[in-house]
Amino acid sequence: MRINPGQEAQPLPGSDRTSNQSPAGNDNRAAVGSALGEDQAQLSGGHAQVQALAAQVAQFPEVRQEKVSALRQVVLDGSYQRSSTQVAGALFEHMVVMPAA
């Protein structure tokens, strides 16, 4: 293949674009593309809400160290006595009954 620098660019087969058409003339192509069923995406404003919630979560400590330390001490002492009913009730209350903050 030889490239001739003096020769004008040739249009691609199947392309209706001419060499003197500006890129701003693509508005009609976008309208036609939408009519032909091309994929489209619309983003909602929900991303701002997600970012605000992420910022709130980041403020909470990942581990409540004072509770972990107290529980660890009680378990090591051998004085931790809870029935399976108490554990299940506490889990249920924490996960379902208490509303998320």
Secondary structure in CASP SS format (residue, H / E / C, confidence):
PFRMAT SS
TARGET T0000
AUTHOR 0000-0000-0000
METHOD secondary structure of the structure
MODEL  1
M C 1.00
R C 1.00
I C 1.00
N C 1.00
P C 1.00
G C 1.00
Q C 1.00
E C 1.00
A C 1.00
Q C 1.00
P C 1.00
L C 1.00
P C 1.00
G C 1.00
S C 1.00
D C 1.00
R C 1.00
T C 1.00
S C 1.00
N C 1.00
Q C 1.00
S C 1.00
P H 1.00
A H 1.00
G H 1.00
N H 1.00
D H 1.00
N H 1.00
R H 1.00
A H 1.00
A H 1.00
V H 1.00
G H 1.00
S H 1.00
A H 1.00
L C 1.00
G C 1.00
E C 1.00
D C 1.00
Q C 1.00
A C 1.00
Q C 1.00
L C 1.00
S C 1.00
G C 1.00
G H 1.00
H H 1.00
A H 1.00
Q H 1.00
V H 1.00
Q H 1.00
A H 1.00
L H 1.00
A H 1.00
A H 1.00
Q H 1.00
V H 1.00
A H 1.00
Q H 1.00
F C 1.00
P C 1.00
E C 1.00
V C 1.00
R C 1.00
Q H 1.00
E H 1.00
K H 1.00
V H 1.00
S H 1.00
A H 1.00
L H 1.00
R H 1.00
Q H 1.00
V H 1.00
V H 1.00
L H 1.00
D H 1.00
G C 1.00
S C 1.00
Y C 1.00
Q C 1.00
R C 1.00
S C 1.00
S H 1.00
T H 1.00
Q H 1.00
V H 1.00
A H 1.00
G H 1.00
A H 1.00
L H 1.00
F H 1.00
E H 1.00
H H 1.00
M H 1.00
V H 1.00
V H 1.00
M C 1.00
P C 1.00
A C 1.00
A C 1.00
END
